[in-house]
Amino acid sequence: MSDAREAVAQAGLHWHPLHYSSLPGPLSKIMDSISLSNAVRELAKSVSDIDIVHCRSYVPADAALFLKHKYGAKFIFDMRGLWPDQRAEGNRWPQTSLLYRLLYRWWKRKEGNYIRQSDAIISLTDACKSEIKTWGSYNGCSIPVIPCSVDIDEFDVVCVEQRTETRRELNIAPQTPVFTYLGSLGSVYLLDDMIRSFAQIKKRLTNAVFLLVGHSADDFIDRSRELGITFAAADVISRRVTRSEVPALLNAADVGFCFIKSSYSSIGVSPTKLGEYLACGLPVICNSGVGDVKEIVDATHSGVVLEGELETATIDRLEEIVGLLTLNRNEIRARSIPGLDLGIAVESYDALYRSFALVAR
């Protein structure tokens, strides 16, 4: 927290953090919304002029709309995807429960109100932008698409010597094919499909290993056994590391996995891990039906996008997957940067803010 306070202060910003509610289940988000509204009302008393309120996702939106109505501030609804649908489809709000069905409908009504009153809507994907434009609540305002972006100075392609050193530390031989997965393994991340896909790859590349970055190998191996798939202990390597150590591990790998549940809410998903893979020049194996993933991978010639049942698709396209090992990493990075550079995202936000300032003049 102290590091964050220092960074914010150096940027010339005034930060007023609030603690998340500790109440169970759906009550926590409701209480967070109320706390934000109360805090904003207090802060507004000491501010003479409020031009823009930039609202990240749904929970703070009621507080943001208060500023719009009270002070005429422009309301930027930075949705970050279709949150109520993500909660329902990820079974965090199981629709078998009357309580969660009512909660889902309540937030969907709120969503319509936020869209209706927006002066600009920020979407992570073109797919979600197209969907929003079909809604009756959409008022015709601007919808900039700003995907999850990457600090391209932090995530880069390293030299051969650095890659070799990291592999040595991981006890991986120089010529061993390494497939990796970065991040958590939750309900929307297709662990079973990833295990089955890798098992098919190992039939072709018998010395291949799987590197889990940020997660334990135990869950991977235990779930593999439940699926009737046996990996040797040396086949699966895991490391829990700080963010600054992630690029080195990605550079030690050869191909990155990005399997995410395909559903209605997935049209709004922009996987951060995809951008981090590509910034390191790492070719990818992805599934279709997730945001703009297929369009990005196809446009940058950076990987294989599987359609349909993923184990079968892996078998059908196995030689293409093997061919990913030979792709030029610097070329992948160069082709991908224009769409994922954090600096470009900052410029997009800045242009939106300035457009409102020009209107005000």
N, C-alpha and C positions, 0 to 999 in steps of 0.2 A: 504493500500500500504506500509506503514512504517513497519508493522509486517512482510509482505512478504519480504521486503528488508533485514530486520534483519535476518530472517530465512535463506535466500539465502546466505548472507554474512557469517553466522556461518558455513554453509556447505562448504565454500571455493570456491563458484562459483561467476563468474562475470556475472551480469545480466544487460541487456540493454533493458528494456521494451519499447514497442511502443504503442501508442494509436490506438484503432480501428478507421477506417474511419467512418465519420458521413454521408457520401453520401447515398442517398436512394437506396434501392433494390440491384440488382446485382452489381452495380458500387462499392459498399463498399468493396466487396471481391476482386475485381480487384485492387482497390487502395491499399488494405491491402497487396496484393501480391507484388505490385510495391514498396511500402514502405519497406517491408521486404527485397526485393532484394537490394534496395539502401543502407539500413542499413548494410546488410551483406558485401557488397562491401567495405564500409568504414571500418568496423571492421577488415576485412581480411588484410587491409594494415598494421595493427599493430601486426599481428600474424605471426610468422615465420614458424609454422608447424601445419597443420590441418590434423588430422588422420581420424576422423569420423564426419559426420554430421547426427544428429538424427532429423528427420523431422516429426513433429506431424501433420498428416492429409495433406490435399491437398493445402491449400492456401500458405504455406511457401515453397512448394516443388520446385518452380522455383529458389528461393534463394539458396536452398540446392544443386540443380544441378549445379549452378554456382561454388560452392565450390568443387564439384566433378570434374568438367571439368578443373577448374583453378589450383587446388592444389592436385588433385588426392585423395581427401578424399573419404572414403567409405560412400555410401549413404544408410542410413536406412530409408525406407519409412514406417512409423508407421501409417497405413492408418486409423485406428479407424472406420472401416466400409466403406460401399459403399456410400460415401458422395453425389455425384451427383444424384444417384438414390434415396437417402433419401430425398433430396430437391424436386425432381420431384414428388415422390409418396406422400410426405407430403403436396403437393400443395403449397409449398413455391415458386416453379418454375412451375406454372400451364402450362401444355403442350398444353392447348388450345390457348396459346399466342405464336405467332411466335418468339418474342424476347426471351422468356424463352426456347422454343424448340432449338433455336440456341445456347443459353447459355449452355443448358444441353449437346448438342453435342460437344461444344467447350471443356467443362470440361471432357467429356468422352475421347476425343482425348488426352487431357493432362494426364488423368489417365493411358491410355495405354502407354504413354511415360514414366511416372514415374515407372510403373511396369517393363517396358523393361530395364530401366537403374538402377534398384535397385540392391544393393549388398546384401540386406536382406529386407524382408517385414515382418512387424509385423501385425498379424491378431488378432482380439479379439475372434474369434471363429474357431473351426475346420470346421464348415459348410462353412464359407467364404474361408478358406484356400483351401478346396477341389474345390470350384468354381474358385478361382484364377488359380489353376493349369490347368484348362481347357482353359484358355485364350491364344490366339496366341501371346500376348505380354509378357507372362511369360517366363523368361529366365533360369529357373531352380534353382534360388538362394534359400537360406534357408528361411523358413517361420515359425518362432516361433509363437506359439499361446499363447498370454498373455491376459487373460480376465480382465475385470474391477475387481479390487481387493478391499479388505476391511482391514482396520486397526483393526485386531482382538482383540487388547487390548482395543480399544475404544468401539467396538460393541461386547457385551458379554451377557451372561445370568446372570441376577441379582438374588439376593435372594428373597424369598417370601415376606419378610418385605418391601423391596424396591418396588416390584411390587404392593403390597397392598397400599403403600403410594401414588404412582403415580395415581392409580385408585381412591383413595380417593380425590385427587386434581382434577381429571377429573369428579368427582361425578358419578363414575361407581361402581356398587355393585360388591363384590368379585366374585360371581358366574355368572356374566353376560358374555355371549360370545361376544368377541370384534373382529371384522374384520377391517383391516386397509389398507390404501393405503398411500404410501410415495412418495412425489414428485409432479411435475407439472402435469397438465391435458391439454395436447396439442393434435395436430391432429393425432399423432401416438398412443396415449394412449386411450384405448377403454372405454370411460366414459359410453356410453349408455349400453354397454354389462355388465360393472361392476354394474351398477344400476339394470339392469334386473336380473343379477345373484344374487345380494344381496337380491332383493325382493323375489326370490324363496327360498333363505336360510331362510328368516324371516318367511316364511310359516311353516317351520319345527322348527326353533328356534325363537319363537315369541318375546323373550326378547333380541335378538341380537341387537347390536349397531354397527355403522360404524364410525371409527375414521380416519379422514383425517389429515395427518401430512404434513404441509407445504402448505396447500391450504385452502381456505375458504369453509365452508359448503354451502354457498349460491348457488354457481354454481351447486353443487350436487343436492340440493333440488329443485332449479328452473328447472333444466333439467329433474328431476324425474317427476315433474308435467307435463311438456311438453310431456313426454312419457306416461302419464296417470297413473303414480304410485305415491301414496301418502305415505310419511313417516312423522311420528310425529317429532316435533322439537327435542325431546330427543333421537330420533333414530340416529341422525347424529351429531357427535362432530368434531370440527376442532381446530387445533392449528398451529399457525405459530411460529416456534421456531428456535433458533440457532442450528448449527450442533451438538454442544456438548450435546444438550438436546434431540436429536433424539433417541438415544439408550433407554433411560428411557421410552419413549412413545411406542416404538416397544415392549418393555418388558411388557408393560401394556396390549398389545393386545394378541390375541390367534391365528389368521391366517392372513397372508398378501396376498393382491391381486397384481397380476402382469400381467395385460392384455395389450398386445401391438399388434398393427396392424401387421398381417402376410402378407408379400409381398416379392418380390425379394430382396430388400435391407435389409429386416429383417434378412437374413442369417448372416449378419455381426454385429448384435446387441448383446451386452452383458450388460444386465440391471444391473446397480449398485445397484438398490434397492433389487434385488434378493439376491445378496451377503450379503447385510446388514441385510435383514430378516434372512437368514440362520445363519449368525454369531451370531445373538441373539437367535438362536434356534427356530425361528418362522416358523411353517409350512406354506406352500404357496398354493395358487390356481393360476395356470398359464394357458396360452393357447399355443398350439403347433405352429410350424412354425416360431419360433423366435430364431435365433442363435442356441446355444447348450442348451437352457433352458430345453427341455424335457429330454435330456440325463443327465443333471446335477440333475434334480429333481428325475428322476427314479433311478439313481445310488446312491443317498444319501437317498432314501426313505423318502423324506422330504415334500411331498405334492401330489396334484392332478393336472395333466396336462389335460386340456379339449381339445377335438378335435371337429372340425366342428362348427356348430352354437352354441354359448356359452350358451345361456339361456336353450336351449334343453339339452345340455350336462350337465349343472348344475342340472337339474331335474333328468336326468338319473343316475347321480353319487352323489346324495345328501347324501346318507348314508355314502359314503366315505369321503365327505367333513365334515360331522358332526364328523366322526371318527378322523379327524385331531386334534380336541380339546384334545384328550387323548394322543397324541404323547409326548415322552420324549424330552424336549428341549435340554438338555445337549447332548443327543445322536445325534440329528440333527446337532448341532454345531460341534461335534467331527467328524462326517462323512463328513462335508462340508469344513472344514478348509483346507485340503490339496489342494483343487482346487481354493480357493479364498483368501488365506492369502497374504497380501501385501508384506510380507517379501519374499515369494516365487517368486512373480513377480519381485522384486528388484534383486533377485539372477538370474533370467532369463535374465534380461537386462544386468547384469554384465557379465554373461557368454558370451553373444553375443559380447559385447565390447571387452572382453579378446580374443575371437576367432579372431577378426580382428587384435589385437595387436600381437598375435602369428604369424599370416600370414605375418605381416609387418617385423618381425624379420627374 
